[in-house]
Amino acid sequence: MPTRLTALTAISPIDGRYGSKTADLRTMCSEYGLIRYRLIVEIRWFQALAAEPAIPEIGAMSDAANDYLESLIDDFDEGEAEAVKTIERTTNHDVKAVEYYLRDKIEHFDEIAHVNQFIHFACTSEDINNLAYAQMLLETRREALLPRLDQVIEAIATMADVYADFAMLSRTHGQSASPTTLGKEMAVFVQRLRRQRSALAQVDILGKMNGAVGNYNAHLAAYPDTDWPSIAERFIRGMGLSISPATTQIEPHDYVAEFFHAVMRINTILLDFSRDIWSYISLGYFRQATVEGEVGSSTMPHKVNPIDFENAEGNLGLANAIMDHLAAKLPISRWQRDLTDSTVLRNLGVGLAHSTLSYDALLRGLGKLEADATRLDADLDNNWIVLGEAVQTVMRARGIAGAYEKLKELTRGKKIDAEAMHAFIDSLDITADDKSRLKAMRPQDYIGNAVAQARRAADVVQD
């Protein structure tokens, strides 16, 4: 039986089957990433204290000392993370292990070593943890989520432009409805996604550095005349975060729920998109490029399955289920602190990884699509019935009573071709110009301002 952890033996497909596709998240969302972010917070806090005139015991550090501390961050690798884990096996405390690791690392550097009591000064573990997780989300959003999402939006926007004037039969309630264009339907998703992308980018990522129960108790005991809230705010803003103004021992995690809800809204839109594209492929509106050597079915050799969109749909559902639990659970904590958030927080990257998997799948799938203009045109030619809306609206405008009812009697549940529609138009008491205009109209022409909407969406540049 296998005991060594590999892509084949991993329990989660995130690190197993899909490991190569989520590898860029490992430096951010893994145990290694969490340890590294903790180290960064510990070092940055020590540097912040050294820069404070109100804490003269440390004194301003030399460039050499700061360069050495920076090297501990820059050179931190898996081997160094293993050294932290070795310490943790003794401490049975993950954050304390990082503190001891850092103390060991500065032991030979006299300028820092003689003030090593200011490593982790006045901190509770959650001061370090909340900022580490905040850094994790900040970097994952910047380096993984938004770049992939922008690629997806750009790909759909390109489709909106390319297919702006490809007339298409709409379907409302699954039934034939007034025509649109393929590009305009893509534009709808572009506009929805851009709005939610902006919301995700603007989620304020918060942090706290205020001690065991959020009151700067220990800080003020040691330095009662020091403005600790201002020091904490400068420190947190220096890490690219916003300060959480009032907390218990933990940062309340409300922003984490906001973050995940923003991603979930994006994923819900993309799930809707995946199902629509799947359906358009089923109707023949899109052809999929074949890939040499790829098999669509183990028994039916003709099949080219829409697997990328199915894969995206499945991963989007998983992502949202995971993030929904985190968003519902994390803001709840008994009194000033309980540990139910600890193991949950370790899964911050799981829902995000399923999200990025789905974005990559969508990009692959979109790259294989080509609209079938002949199939789109044939569907419209087979549905002259949809012009009933246009005819009855002109009748209403000209004051003909019972316009809707007359068209309902002509069209509902019936097969109408161009000849039948033209005969009905000729029977109407409307002007010759109206008759000529209506008879010149084909389903392919009855698309309103769909082309303009598609072009407008495609022309908007994402900030």
N, C-alpha and C positions, 0 to 999 in steps of 0.2 A: 504494500500500500504506500502511495506517495506521501511523504511528510514535508518535503521541501516546498516552500512557497514559490510558485512560478505563475505565469499567465494561465497555464493549464490547470493548476491546482487552486487558484484563487477562488474563494467562495463568491465574491461579488464579481459580476461581469464587468463592472467599471474598471477593475484592476486585472481582470482576466481577459475574456474575449475582446473587450473594447479597450484594453490597456494602452495600445499604441495610439488610439484616438484621443485619449484623455491625458497623455503623458505630460502635456504642458501644465496641467493643473497640479501635478505632484509637488512641485516646489512651493506651491501656495497652500493647498488644501489638505496636505498629508500630515502625519505626526511629525515628520521632519520639518515641514513648513511651520507648524505650530510652535515647535521648539525654537526654531530660528526667529520667529516673530517675538517670542518671549525674551530671547537674548537681546534682540534689538531694543525692546522696551526697557529692559534692565540697564543697558548701556546708555540709552538716551536719557533716562531718568538720572543716572549718575552724572552724566555730562551737564544736565540742566542744573542740578544741585551745585556742581562745581562752579558754574557761571553765575551763581547768585551771591551778591555781596552780603546778603543777610546770613549766609552760612560760611563764615570766614575759616572754619576749621579745615575745609578742603582747599580753598584757594583756586585761582585760575590755573588750569592745566596747560602745560606746554604743548606746542604743536606735535612734538614727538609722542607725548602721552595720548593725545587725541588720535593721532595716526595709528597708534598701536590698537586702541579700542576699535577704530574703524576696521582694522585688519582682522579683528576677531569676527566681525560681521561678514566681511568680504570672503574670508577663507573658510567660513563655516560650511562643512560638507557632511556627507552621510557618516563619515568616520567620527567627526566631532559630535554629531547627534547621538551616535552609539555611545560615546563617552558620557554624555548626559544620561542616557538610559542606564548605563552601568551604575552611576551615582544614585539614580532613582530606585534601583533594586535594594539599596540600603536605606534610603530616606523614606521610601514608599510615599513620596510626595513629589509630583512632577515639577511644580514651580520651584520648590526649594532645591531640587536637583540642578536647575538652571543657575540659581544663585550660587550654589557651591561650585559648580563648573566654572563660573565667571571668577570667583575668588581664586580658584586654582590657577586660572589663566593669567591673572595679574600678579601672582605671588612673587615673580622674579623681577617685576617692573616697580622699582622702589617708589617712584613718584606717586603711583596709584596705590600700591600695596599698603602704604602707611596710613591710608584713609579708607581701607576696604570696608570699614564699618558702615560706610555710606552706600555700599551696594545694597539694594533692596530697602533703603532707608524709609521707615514709616509706612511701608507697603503691606497691604494684605495681598494674598495670592490673586484675588480678583482684580486688583489694580493692574497687575501684569496681564492676567488672562483676558480681561475685557478689551484691553488695547491690542493684544495679540490677535484676537478674533476680528477686531475692527480693521486692523491692517490686512488680515486675510481677505475680508470682503472687499476692501478698498482696492487691493491689487488685483483680485480676481475679476472684479467688475471692469477695471481699466485694461487688463491684459488679455482677458479671455472672453468675457460675456459681450461687452460692447463691440469689440472688433468683429466677432463672428456675427452678431446681430446686424451690424452695419452691412456686412457682406450679403446677408439674406435679404435685407431691405433693398439694397442696390440691385440684386438679381431680380427681385420681383418688380422693381421700378423699371428695369430694362425691358421686362416683358410687357409692362404697361405701355411703354413707348413703341416697341416693335409691333405689338398687336393692337395698337390703339384703334385702328379702323377695320379690324377683323370682326365683321358682324356675327353675332351669335344669338341663338334662341335662348331666351331666359327660361328658367323653370321656377315657378313659385308653387309651393305645396307639391313639388314634383311634376306639375303640369305645365304645358306650354304656355308661355307668357310673353309680354312685349319684348322685342329684341333689345339687345345691348351690344357691347363689343367685348371681346375677350380682354382687351387692354384695360377697359374701364373696370372690369371685375377685378383685375389685378391691382388697379389703382385704389380700390376700396381697402384692400389689405395694406397697401403701402401707407396710406394715410392713418389707418388704425395703428400700425406698428410704429410709425414715427412719433405719434403722440405718446405711446407707452414707453418707447425708448427714451424719450425726453424725461418722463417721470422717473424711470429707473436711474438715469444719470444724475437726477437732482435729489435723490434720497440722501438725506443728511446722515452721515455715519458718525456715531457719537462715541465718546469715551469718558471715563472718570478716573481720577487719581486722588481719592479723598479718604482712603483708609478703611478701617475695619467695619464701620457702619455708616460711612459717608459724612462724618462730621469733622474730619481732620483732628481727631482726638490726640493721636500720638504726635502729630506734627506740632500742634500747639503746646503740648506738654514739653517738648524739647526746645521750641523756639516760639514763645507766646506772643512776641511782638512782630512776627513775620506774617505777611499777607499771603498765606498759603493758597487761597482760592485763585489769586492772580497768577501765582507761580504755576499752579496746576493747569489753568486755562492756557497760558503761554506754551507750556509743554505740550499739551494735547493738540493745540492748533499747529504747533510746529511739526506734528506728525501727520498733518493733513486732515485732521478730524475736528469735529465740533464737540464742545464740552457738554456733558449731560449735567444739568445744573443741580439737581437734587436726586440723590440715590440712597439706597440702603448699602449693604456690603457689596451688592452687585449693581452693575449698570442694568436698568430694567429690561433691556432687550426689545423695547417697543420698535426701535428703528430697524432691528433685524426682521421683525414681522413686516414692517413697511417695505423693506428691501425685497423679501420673498414674495409679498403680495404683488409688487411691481413686476417681478420676473414671472409670476404665475399668470398675470394678465397677458403678458407677451406670449407666454406659452399657450394660453387658451386661444388667442388669435391664430397662432401658428397651427394649433390642432384643427381649428376650423378651416384654415387654408389647406392643410394636408388632406382633409377629407374632401374638400371641393376639388382639388387637383386629381385625387384618386378617382373621383366620379367623372371628371372631364376625360380622363384617360379611358375609363370604362365606356364612355359614350363615343370614343374615337375622336374627340376634339383635339387631343394631343397624341402624337406618336412618340415612342421612346426609342432613342438610339440603342442599338444592340451593342453589347460589349463582347469582343472576341473571347471565346472560351467560357462565357458565363452561361449558366443553366437556369431557365425559368421554372421548370418543373421536372421532377424526377421521372415522370412518365409521359408528359405531354410536351413534345419538343418544340411546338410552335409558340409557346407562351413567353411573353416578356412581361414579367410581373412588376407592378409599381412598388417594389420592395423598399425603396428609399423613403417613400412617403408613409408606408406602413411602419417602417422602423421609427421614423420621426414621431408618428402618432403614438406608438407604444411608449417611447422614451419621454415624450411630453407628459403623458398621463402619469408615469412613474414619478417624474420630477415634481409635478404639482402635488401629488399625494404626499411625498416626503416633505416638501416645503410647507404644505398646509399644516402638517402636524407640528413642525418646528415653529411656524408663525402662531399657532394656537397655544402651544405649550410654553415657549420661552418667556413670554411676558408674565407668567404666573410663578410666584415664589412665596413660600410660607414665611411670614414675618420678615426679618431682616436678611434671611438667607436660608436656602436649603440646597441640597446637591442634585436635585432632579434635573437641573439644566446641564450639569457637567457632561454626562454621557451623550445627551442630545446635541450639545454644541459640537461635539466631535464629528457630527454628521453634516456640518454646514456645507461641505463640499460635495456631498453625494447628490443632492437634488440639482445642484449647479452642474455637476458632471453629466447627469442625464439630460440636462438642458442643452449643453454644448454638443453632446452626441446628436441630439435631434437637429440642431442648427446645421451641423456638418452633413447629416443625412439629407436635409432639404437642399443644401447647396449641390450635393451630388445629383440628386434627382432632378433639380431644375436644369442642371447642365445637360441632361439627356433629352429634354423635351423639345418638340417642334410641333407647332400647330398644324393641323390638317385642314387647310382652307376648303378643300373639296367636301370634306365631311361636314364642316360648319355650314357651307352653302346648301348642301343637300337637305339638311335638317330644316333650314329656313324655307326652302322651296316646298317642303312637305307640310308647311304650317301657315298657309295664307290666312288661316283663321285668326291669327294674332292681329291682323289689320282691322278687325272688328272694333277695337278700342278707338283707333284713329277715325274711322267712319262715323261711329256714334257720337264722338266728341265734336266733329264738324257739324253733324246734324243738330246737336244741342245748340251750338253757336249760331246756327241759322234759324233757330226757333221751331224746329220740327218736334212736335209732341211725341212722347213715348220712344225717344231715340234708343235708349238703353234696352227697352223691352223688345223693340224690333230687331236689334242686333242679337239679343239673347235668343229670340225665336229662330233666327237664321243660323246661328253658329253653335249654340251649346250642344255638346255631345255629337256634333256632326263633322263630316269631312268636307272642308271647303277648299276649292281650288281657285285659281286666278279668274277663270271664266265665270264661276258662280258669284265671286265678289264683285266683278265688274258689272255683271247683270244687275245686281242689287243696287250698285251705285247709280247706274243709268236710270233706275226706277225712282230715284229720289227727286224731290222738288227743291233742288239746289241749283246754283248757277253753273253754266258750262265750264267756267274756270275752275270751280270747286271739283266738278266731276273729272275734268282733265287732270288736275293735280292728284286727286285720290287714285285714279286709274293708273297714273304713271308710277305710283308708289309700289315698291316691292317690300317684302318682309326685311330684305337686306338694307333697305333705305330707312326703315322706321326705327332709328336708333337715337333720336333726340340729340342731346349734346354729349353723348358718350365719348366721342373722339376727343373733344375739348377737355373733358374731365381726365381722361387717361393721359393726355399730353401734359396737363397742369401738374398732375401728381409726379410724372416722370421728371419734370423740370425743376421740382423743388430740391434744393441742395440741403442735405442733412447737416445740421450744425455739428 
